[in-house]
């Protein structure tokens, strides 16, 4: 299952030229549905519910995660590392 999901992400990045689009317009949603239908024969796992609707949802989630990661990376967000101490240890 992981390899199929990975394959979907790679194919989507190639299809949209690493642009990470948002699918919030009817035209974009239609393009996403069409692309998911095109790659469904080679990437779908019907037994796990990963059909064309699952593929479309995965592409949306994948691009959301990529945009979020890119935003944090470009803006310079970082997570401070705090030292955890256990007060009860002697």
Number of C-alpha atoms within 10 A of each C-alpha: 11 7 9 15 19 14 15 23 19 13 16 23 17 11 11 10 10 12 13 18 15 12 16 8 9 9 10 13 15 12 13 22 16 14 18 24 17 12 17 20 11 10 22 22 17 11 7 9 11 19 19 23 16 18 26 22 15 18 24 20 13 19 20 16 13 15 16 11 12 13 12 12 11 8 8 9 10 8 6 6 6 6 6 6 7 7 6 5 5 4
